[in-house]
Amino acid sequence: MKLVPVVRKAMLRDIDEEQEDINYWLSRPIIERVAAVTKLRSYSLKPGQRMDKTIVVKRKLHP
């Protein structure tokens, strides 16, 4: 696998990084998004500590 640098020139006032981040993550498969959230969440846990799931609310989605 070869890495190719990508350069994009734009005025700072024209760049909306937050929207670009949202668009990027929405373009990724759901399993990749869940894996990324799980990894980020694990950084805040101490070794051997498990995530506290008592505040998670499960709801059925209506189509």
VMD Tcl script that builds the backbone (N, CA, C; Angstrom):
set m [mol new atoms 189]
animate dup $m
set s [atomselect $m all]
$s set {name element resname resid chain x y z} {
  {N N MET 1 A 0.844 -1.169 0.000}
  {CA C MET 1 A 0.000 0.000 0.000}
  {C C MET 1 A 0.896 1.240 0.000}
  {N N LYS 2 A 0.633 2.140 -0.906}
  {CA C LYS 2 A 1.440 3.337 -1.029}
  {C C LYS 2 A 0.607 4.547 -0.597}
  {N N LEU 3 A 1.164 5.370 0.283}
  {CA C LEU 3 A 0.485 6.578 0.723}
  {C C LEU 3 A 0.797 7.711 -0.234}
  {N N VAL 4 A -0.233 8.421 -0.628}
  {CA C VAL 4 A -0.074 9.544 -1.536}
  {C C VAL 4 A -0.546 10.798 -0.813}
  {N N PRO 5 A 0.312 11.815 -0.693}
  {CA C PRO 5 A -0.112 13.041 -0.010}
  {C C PRO 5 A -1.188 13.774 -0.813}
  {N N VAL 6 A -2.137 14.339 -0.099}
  {CA C VAL 6 A -3.217 15.095 -0.735}
  {C C VAL 6 A -3.155 16.522 -0.213}
  {N N VAL 7 A -3.152 17.478 -1.118}
  {CA C VAL 7 A -3.088 18.881 -0.736}
  {C C VAL 7 A -4.306 19.584 -1.316}
  {N N ARG 8 A -4.951 20.364 -0.475}
  {CA C ARG 8 A -6.102 21.145 -0.929}
  {C C ARG 8 A -5.913 22.574 -0.444}
  {N N LYS 9 A -5.876 23.507 -1.345}
  {CA C LYS 9 A -5.694 24.904 -0.978}
  {C C LYS 9 A -7.046 25.594 -0.969}
  {N N ALA 10 A -7.302 26.354 0.128}
  {CA C ALA 10 A -8.548 27.102 0.246}
  {C C ALA 10 A -8.342 28.213 1.262}
  {N N MET 11 A -9.168 29.210 1.188}
  {CA C MET 11 A -9.132 30.286 2.173}
  {C C MET 11 A -9.679 29.745 3.496}
  {N N LEU 12 A -9.074 30.150 4.601}
  {CA C LEU 12 A -9.500 29.658 5.910}
  {C C LEU 12 A -10.970 29.958 6.182}
  {N N ARG 13 A -11.451 31.111 5.743}
  {CA C ARG 13 A -12.845 31.472 6.010}
  {C C ARG 13 A -13.834 30.591 5.230}
  {N N ASP 14 A -13.342 29.916 4.178}
  {CA C ASP 14 A -14.203 29.077 3.346}
  {C C ASP 14 A -14.255 27.625 3.806}
  {N N ILE 15 A -13.403 27.250 4.760}
  {CA C ILE 15 A -13.334 25.856 5.198}
  {C C ILE 15 A -14.253 25.642 6.392}
  {N N ASP 16 A -15.140 24.663 6.277}
  {CA C ASP 16 A -16.027 24.286 7.377}
  {C C ASP 16 A -15.652 22.864 7.789}
  {N N GLU 17 A -14.666 22.752 8.674}
  {CA C GLU 17 A -14.147 21.442 9.067}
  {C C GLU 17 A -15.207 20.588 9.743}
  {N N GLU 18 A -16.062 21.206 10.525}
  {CA C GLU 18 A -17.091 20.436 11.230}
  {C C GLU 18 A -18.014 19.741 10.231}
  {N N GLN 19 A -18.448 20.456 9.211}
  {CA C GLN 19 A -19.328 19.857 8.205}
  {C C GLN 19 A -18.589 18.800 7.393}
  {N N GLU 20 A -17.321 19.049 7.102}
  {CA C GLU 20 A -16.530 18.059 6.369}
  {C C GLU 20 A -16.362 16.784 7.186}
  {N N ASP 21 A -16.149 16.924 8.502}
  {CA C ASP 21 A -16.040 15.762 9.378}
  {C C ASP 21 A -17.346 14.966 9.386}
  {N N ILE 22 A -18.461 15.664 9.494}
  {CA C ILE 22 A -19.772 14.995 9.501}
  {C C ILE 22 A -19.980 14.245 8.187}
  {N N ASN 23 A -19.690 14.913 7.082}
  {CA C ASN 23 A -19.873 14.278 5.770}
  {C C ASN 23 A -18.982 13.051 5.628}
  {N N TYR 24 A -17.742 13.150 6.137}
  {CA C TYR 24 A -16.835 12.004 6.055}
  {C C TYR 24 A -17.402 10.817 6.819}
  {N N TRP 25 A -17.795 11.033 8.086}
  {CA C TRP 25 A -18.260 9.915 8.900}
  {C C TRP 25 A -19.584 9.359 8.407}
  {N N LEU 26 A -20.421 10.193 7.812}
  {CA C LEU 26 A -21.672 9.680 7.247}
  {C C LEU 26 A -21.419 8.852 5.986}
  {N N SER 27 A -20.276 9.070 5.353}
  {CA C SER 27 A -19.955 8.297 4.150}
  {C C SER 27 A -19.345 6.933 4.492}
  {N N ARG 28 A -18.939 6.723 5.741}
  {CA C ARG 28 A -18.322 5.473 6.171}
  {C C ARG 28 A -19.392 4.457 6.563}
  {N N PRO 29 A -19.111 3.171 6.428}
  {CA C PRO 29 A -20.071 2.147 6.834}
  {C C PRO 29 A -20.337 2.220 8.353}
  {N N ILE 30 A -21.531 1.838 8.759}
  {CA C ILE 30 A -21.929 1.927 10.161}
  {C C ILE 30 A -20.987 1.149 11.072}
  {N N ILE 31 A -20.504 0.003 10.635}
  {CA C ILE 31 A -19.617 -0.807 11.473}
  {C C ILE 31 A -18.309 -0.064 11.733}
  {N N GLU 32 A -17.834 0.675 10.745}
  {CA C GLU 32 A -16.601 1.463 10.922}
  {C C GLU 32 A -16.844 2.618 11.897}
  {N N ARG 33 A -18.018 3.235 11.820}
  {CA C ARG 33 A -18.349 4.333 12.739}
  {C C ARG 33 A -18.438 3.834 14.171}
  {N N VAL 34 A -19.081 2.686 14.360}
  {CA C VAL 34 A -19.211 2.113 15.702}
  {C C VAL 34 A -17.839 1.742 16.255}
  {N N ALA 35 A -16.988 1.174 15.415}
  {CA C ALA 35 A -15.638 0.804 15.855}
  {C C ALA 35 A -14.852 2.039 16.278}
  {N N ALA 36 A -14.994 3.133 15.546}
  {CA C ALA 36 A -14.279 4.365 15.884}
  {C C ALA 36 A -14.765 4.943 17.212}
  {N N VAL 37 A -16.077 4.938 17.425}
  {CA C VAL 37 A -16.631 5.441 18.688}
  {C C VAL 37 A -16.180 4.570 19.847}
  {N N THR 38 A -16.199 3.270 19.659}
  {CA C THR 38 A -15.765 2.344 20.706}
  {C C THR 38 A -14.296 2.577 21.056}
  {N N LYS 39 A -13.468 2.781 20.041}
  {CA C LYS 39 A -12.049 3.012 20.286}
  {C C LYS 39 A -11.834 4.325 21.044}
  {N N LEU 40 A -12.507 5.382 20.604}
  {CA C LEU 40 A -12.373 6.663 21.297}
  {C C LEU 40 A -12.866 6.569 22.735}
  {N N ARG 41 A -13.952 5.855 22.935}
  {CA C ARG 41 A -14.518 5.691 24.277}
  {C C ARG 41 A -13.557 4.909 25.172}
  {N N SER 42 A -12.869 3.939 24.612}
  {CA C SER 42 A -11.957 3.119 25.404}
  {C C SER 42 A -10.770 3.927 25.915}
  {N N TYR 43 A -10.427 5.018 25.234}
  {CA C TYR 43 A -9.319 5.862 25.686}
  {C C TYR 43 A -9.610 6.502 27.043}
  {N N SER 44 A -10.879 6.714 27.370}
  {CA C SER 44 A -11.228 7.370 28.632}
  {C C SER 44 A -11.358 6.380 29.793}
  {N N LEU 45 A -11.264 5.086 29.505}
  {CA C LEU 45 A -11.395 4.073 30.550}
  {C C LEU 45 A -10.036 3.655 31.084}
  {N N LYS 46 A -9.997 3.302 32.336}
  {CA C LYS 46 A -8.775 2.776 32.940}
  {C C LYS 46 A -8.633 1.309 32.539}
  {N N PRO 47 A -7.416 0.759 32.600}
  {CA C PRO 47 A -7.235 -0.651 32.250}
  {C C PRO 47 A -8.120 -1.565 33.100}
  {N N GLY 48 A -8.858 -2.438 32.441}
  {CA C GLY 48 A -9.748 -3.357 33.141}
  {C C GLY 48 A -11.125 -2.788 33.442}
  {N N GLN 49 A -11.289 -1.477 33.306}
  {CA C GLN 49 A -12.583 -0.841 33.577}
  {C C GLN 49 A -13.515 -1.056 32.388}
  {N N ARG 50 A -14.794 -1.256 32.700}
  {CA C ARG 50 A -15.784 -1.437 31.639}
  {C C ARG 50 A -16.662 -0.206 31.538}
  {N N MET 51 A -17.253 -0.019 30.387}
  {CA C MET 51 A -18.120 1.132 30.176}
  {C C MET 51 A -19.388 1.005 31.019}
  {N N ASP 52 A -19.772 2.101 31.674}
  {CA C ASP 52 A -20.996 2.133 32.462}
  {C C ASP 52 A -22.173 2.312 31.503}
  {N N LYS 53 A -23.001 1.294 31.401}
  {CA C LYS 53 A -24.110 1.320 30.442}
  {C C LYS 53 A -25.443 1.614 31.117}
  {N N THR 54 A -25.414 2.062 32.365}
  {CA C THR 54 A -26.670 2.292 33.084}
  {C C THR 54 A -27.429 3.491 32.550}
  {N N ILE 55 A -26.773 4.420 31.876}
  {CA C ILE 55 A -27.470 5.602 31.378}
  {C C ILE 55 A -27.890 5.459 29.908}
  {N N VAL 56 A -27.639 4.314 29.318}
  {CA C VAL 56 A -28.015 4.080 27.927}
  {C C VAL 56 A -29.501 3.762 27.865}
  {N N VAL 57 A -30.199 4.442 26.978}
  {CA C VAL 57 A -31.632 4.223 26.784}
  {C C VAL 57 A -31.827 3.588 25.421}
  {N N LYS 58 A -32.435 2.420 25.404}
  {CA C LYS 58 A -32.696 1.741 24.137}
  {C C LYS 58 A -34.125 2.027 23.722}
  {N N ARG 59 A -34.267 2.445 22.468}
  {CA C ARG 59 A -35.596 2.729 21.923}
  {C C ARG 59 A -35.740 2.036 20.584}
  {N N LYS 60 A -36.941 1.638 20.258}
  {CA C LYS 60 A -37.209 1.089 18.938}
  {C C LYS 60 A -37.383 2.234 17.960}
  {N N LEU 61 A -36.779 2.062 16.788}
  {CA C LEU 61 A -36.950 3.060 15.742}
  {C C LEU 61 A -38.162 2.685 14.906}
  {N N HIS 62 A -38.990 3.651 14.640}
  {CA C HIS 62 A -40.178 3.406 13.822}
  {C C HIS 62 A -39.872 3.831 12.399}
  {N N PRO 63 A -40.085 2.940 11.431}
  {CA C PRO 63 A -39.780 3.291 10.029}
  {C C PRO 63 A -40.700 4.316 9.444}
}
mol reanalyze $m
mol bondsrecalc $m
mol representation Tube
mol addrep $m
